[in-house]
Each structure stands twice: as structure tokens, then as C-alpha cells.
């Protein structure tokens, strides 16, 4: 018996009586995380969670409420709370917020069923992976003092959306992820770096590769020198260019555009970046973290071209803003059961170029290879202007040869200028598991301030 569906039918009938429309978003999941420290089990946590969020629509007004109790009585109380919240909103717009009707996302769900594995992995095998993520780093090089951060995680997540228009969609996925960050020391110099992984099946985990690459990253940064202040060509590595995409991702939202917060306002069909820059949003990429057959309103997912040859081609919309702004509906509604509805990308994919990393680093007599943004965007990025000033670390190259690690410098500029100054892109992508899939990127000039 599908008690969730039966309980929602009661809520839907009540909503009809109240002259309202209602939508219920349910999320659930299981997560196992295991970590070792000093070759001993340090953390072991297994959690399960479920939550239901109700969205009630009264014309142009909407109210929200959520609960972790999925009983019939609790869900009805949550509906009434959301209804009261909708009634307290004062919105004079002559606008009816729409709900998604039954759609073709069910077929997409079947096509993406391979993203969920029901394979049962013995616990001792999971423990062995977690143990070796630390142990192999410690054994690889005597300069490794410790592995402060390492662990294995197994994640299963589910999502279901029902509404009073008759929609009922659900999707389930699973994956393994892990990481190992080694602290290396030589003389007075100490640096920490590491590597991670994201795989859909247990047999894909390669601990040796993670440990070797993580330790090599940490050791390569030892003995870092300061960078002389000036303007340099820069190659932003594939693992760090997602930071740049993070700066601009909200500018593609039709909601941000409607509220006057997007720097891409009035630029549809115009050049906003180098012609080398081609960006799309793809919710079907199994190597991306945000994969789904439908968005958080239940609309069938689709791939959306955002920038083509540097030209802005599309904004991202949900049902409300596609109708408000008379734009194509791209199915990018985004919310959790405990939040209000917004708009967000899934997996942003920056198209690859043809150059190897070595070719990019040899493009100019001197090139900064930026491998780490040391601080968060909150302190160093101004969304309203696109200006940024971020501490970073990396390596200095001369005529294609590495002169050594560099640190304690700040890269600054404007993100729109940076996009326009992109000259070449690499031919390899960053590690799976990011929601922003990027190659290495060569920018012709950026301002650097040394210590």
C-alpha cells in the first residue's frame, strides 16, 4: 500500500476545498561515513533521514512548511501551516503561479535507473577502503607527517514529488565518495593537499591512485616562494575553475534577472565571454553530482545551452519565472523540503579545448599555474559588480618548465573581464563528483599581488 500517495490525496482534497493548489516534496536518504586517524578508527556514522515539504499556492501567493513526521496527521498539520503562511503573504500581482502537470519524467526516470545500485557491500570491505585511504598516504613518503582528513562515504538519496495536478514522480540514486588529504613537512615548510573520488559502483574505487596523487600534490607544494607583484598569464587548473563558475552561476537565474541582480541583464544574444567559452547545463551527466530526471517541481529535465561561442543563449527558469518573464521553461526549479522555491543549475559543463596542460603552461614566457583558491568567495567576491580579490597558491612556469611552488599571493580582477580574456582551454576534465565540470583554462592576463 502506498501510504504516502493515500495521505497526499487527502491533503489534495482539502486543498481543493480551500481553493488552493498543493505540492509535496519528499526527500530521504542513508549515509555511511568512516574515517581513520593515526591508523585507528576515528569516526563511524550511519544516518537515515526523511523530510516532507508542503508548498501551498493561492493565486500569486505561496506558503511553505515542512515536517520529518510522515504520518497522515502530521502531513495534514503541515499543510494547514503552509496554507496559513500563504494567506499571510500580501502580493497584489494579477498572476496565477502554475503547478507542473503529469509529464514525461517517468520515462527519464526509467532511463536513469542505472544510477542506483542495490549491491550489498560487506562492511569489512568498506572499512578496509577507509583504513587504506590514510595508511597508504602515510606509507608513501617519509615527509608525510599525518593525514588530517580522510574517509569513505556511501550515499543513497531519494526524491519524490506529488501535486494536486496529478503529478507523482520519484527518483533514487547512490554513489561512493572519499578523500585523503596529507600534511607534508620538509624543514620549516609544511603543506597540506589531497585527492578525492566519486564513483557509482564500489569496484571503481582506486585507493592507490587517490593516495599517490594526494601525496604528490602535498609534496609538490613544499618550499613555496612568494610571487612578485604584477600581471601574468594564468592557467586556472581544472579542479579550481569551478570557483569561477560559482561566481557567475546565479547570473543565469531568471529570478535574479527579474529582481535586477544579474550582471547578464540585457545581454541575451550578446557576447559575454571569449568565443572559446561554451557553457551548458546538463542534468544527465552521471559523473556530475546533481543528476536528476526531473526538477524540484517535477518538470522533465533537459540539457540547456547557456553560452555558445561566448554568446549568452539562455537563462534558467522554473515554471513561475518562465511564465512571468515569457521565457522558455528550462526545468531548473530548485528547493529542499525546508526551503522556498528558487532556480539553480544542475551540472554546469564547460566545453573542453584541444590543448594539453603542458601546452597551456608553455603559452607564454612566464605563466602562473593556479592550483588553489585559499579562501572562500564570501570575503573576496562582490556579486553585484563581479569584482574579486582572492588569496591563492600555485606554481610559476617559465618557458614551459616549473620553477617551483608559489604562495601568499592574491589574484584580483573582474569575473566578466576574466571570461573575455580566456584564450585556450585544456583537453581534460576535473575529477568526477563536482557539479561544475571544467578543463584547465588559460587567461591571457590577471593581476597578482605578492606578499
ABEGO torsion letter per residue (X at the ends): XBAAAAAAAAAAAAAAAAGBBBBBBBBBEBBBBBBBBGGBBABBBBBBBBBBBBBBBBEABBBBBBBABABAAAAAAAAAAAAAAAAABBBABBBBBBBBBBBAAAAAAAAAAAABBABBBBAAAAAAAAAAAAAAAAAABAABABBABBEBBBBBBBBBBBBAAGBBBBBBBBBBBBBBBBBBBBEABBBBBBBBBBBABAAABBAAAAAAAAAAAAAAABGBBBBBBEBBBBBBBAAAAAAAAAAAAAAABAAAAAAGABAABGABGBBABBAABBBBBBAABAABABBBABBAAGBBBBBBBABBGGBBABBBBBAAAAAAAGBBBAGABBBBAABBBBBBBBBBBBBBBABBAAAAAAABABBBBBABBABBAAAABBAAAGBBBBBBBEBBBBGGBBAEBBBGBBBBEBAAAAAAABABBBABBBBBGBABBBBBBBBABBBBBBX
